[in-house]
């Protein structure tokens, strides 16, 4: 099917090239006018004649468009997923700071080379945590609960996959 279609397109291009060459060679005048008319008629025939044959044959787009050659650009995929992780990390840290918790460090564990981006776990380091004077005084268990809820909300991960280091 594809060879028939490509042969048809090549014959159209070929007859057009021949007609251009003949037009350049012929002198201007009455004969040139008739030759142009004949070549126009031949071009129309070359375009129309294969159409019934193409319509009778089963048109399979997979012959024309070969989808087997699609490849994933791993560098692009890596960069996109890395940008997602960075954005989520900064979002959690920024929201925690708005809640009054500073100096927390969020690490997200995910397979950034896979096209199915999936976060496996989140680690939150509270060893250097600072609490602003505007924030209510809370014990470490309540702080962990606040930050865990924040991580679940922003990253959309199960609470069991959030781990803390104190």
C-alpha positions in Angstrom: 0.0 0.0 0.0 2.7 2.4 1.0 4.8 1.6 -2.1 1.7 2.3 -4.3 1.1 5.6 -2.6 4.8 6.7 -2.8 4.9 5.6 -6.5 1.9 7.7 -7.2 3.4 10.8 -5.5 6.8 10.2 -7.3 5.0 10.0 -10.7 3.1 13.3 -10.0 6.4 15.0 -9.1 8.2 13.5 -12.1 5.6 14.7 -14.6 5.6 18.1 -13.1 9.4 18.3 -13.4 9.2 17.1 -17.0 6.6 19.7 -17.9 8.7 22.5 -16.3 11.8 21.4 -18.3 9.8 21.2 -21.6 8.3 24.7 -20.9 11.8 26.1 -20.4 13.0 24.5 -23.7 10.1 25.5 -25.9 10.1 28.9 -27.4 7.2 31.2 -26.6 4.4 31.2 -29.1 1.3 29.3 -30.2 3.0 25.9 -29.9 4.0 26.5 -26.3 0.3 27.2 -25.5 -0.8 23.8 -26.9 2.1 21.9 -25.2 1.2 23.4 -21.8 -2.4 22.3 -22.3 -1.3 18.7 -23.1 1.0 18.6 -20.1 -1.8 19.9 -17.9 -4.1 17.2 -19.2 -1.4 14.5 -18.5 -0.8 15.8 -15.0 -4.6 15.6 -14.3 -4.6 12.0 -15.6 -1.6 11.1 -13.5 -3.3 12.4 -10.4 -6.8 10.9 -11.1 -6.0 7.4 -12.6 -4.6 5.8 -9.4 -7.4 7.0 -7.2 -9.9 4.1 -7.9 -7.1 1.6 -7.2 -6.2 3.3 -3.9 -9.9 3.4 -2.9 -10.4 -0.3 -3.6 -7.4 -1.3 -1.6 -7.6 -1.4 2.2 -6.0 1.8 3.5 -4.0 1.0 6.5 -2.6 4.1 8.3 0.0 2.0 10.1 1.7 1.4 6.8 2.0 5.1 6.3 2.7 6.2 9.8 5.1 3.7 11.5 4.5 4.1 15.3 7.1 1.4 16.1 9.8 4.0 15.9 8.7 6.2 18.8 11.3 6.6 21.4 11.2 8.4 24.8 13.8 11.1 25.3 15.2 10.0 28.7 17.0 13.3 29.3 13.7 15.3 28.8 11.8 12.9 31.0 14.4 13.1 33.7 14.4 16.9 33.6 10.5 17.1 33.7 10.3 14.7 36.6 13.2 16.4 38.5 11.3 19.7 38.1 8.2 18.1 39.5 10.1 16.9 42.5 11.7 20.2 43.1 8.4 22.0 42.9 6.7 19.6 45.3 9.7 19.9 47.8 9.6 23.7 47.7 5.9 23.7 48.0 5.9 21.6 51.2 8.8 23.6 52.7 7.1 26.9 51.8 3.8 25.9 53.3 5.5 24.6 56.5 7.2 27.9 56.8 3.8 29.7 56.5 2.7 27.5 59.4 5.6 28.7 61.4 8.1 25.8 61.0 11.4 26.8 59.5 14.5 24.9 58.6 12.7 21.6 57.7 14.3 19.6 54.9 12.0 17.5 52.6 13.4 14.7 50.5 11.2 12.9 48.0 12.0 9.4 46.8 10.7 8.7 43.3 11.8 7.0 40.1 12.4 10.0 37.9 13.5 8.0 34.9 10.2 6.3 34.4 7.4 7.8 32.3 4.9 6.7 35.0 6.0 9.3 37.7 5.3 7.7 41.1 6.4 9.0 44.4 7.6 6.1 46.6 8.2 7.9 49.9 8.9 11.3 51.5 11.5 12.0 54.2 11.2 15.0 56.4 14.2 16.1 58.4 13.2 17.9 61.6 16.6 17.9 63.3 17.2 21.6 62.6 13.5 22.8 62.9 12.9 26.2 64.1 9.5 27.5 65.3 8.6 31.1 64.7 7.3 33.2 67.6 4.0 33.6 65.8 3.4 29.9 65.7 1.6 28.2 68.6 3.9 26.2 70.9 3.4 22.5 70.1 5.2 19.3 71.0 7.1 17.3 68.4 4.3 14.8 67.9 1.8 17.6 67.0 4.4 19.1 64.7 4.9 15.8 62.9 1.2 15.4 62.6 0.9 18.9 61.1 3.7 18.4 58.6 2.5 14.9 57.7 -0.9 16.3 56.9 0.7 19.0 54.8 2.8 16.4 52.9 -0.2 14.2 52.3 -2.3 17.2 51.0 0.4 18.6 48.7 2.1 15.5 47.4 -1.0 13.3 47.5 0.8 10.3 49.1 -0.4 7.9 51.8 0.5 9.0 55.3 2.3 5.6 55.9 4.9 6.7 53.2 5.9 9.8 55.1 9.0 9.3 57.4 10.6 11.7 59.8 14.1 12.2 61.1 14.5 14.2 64.3 
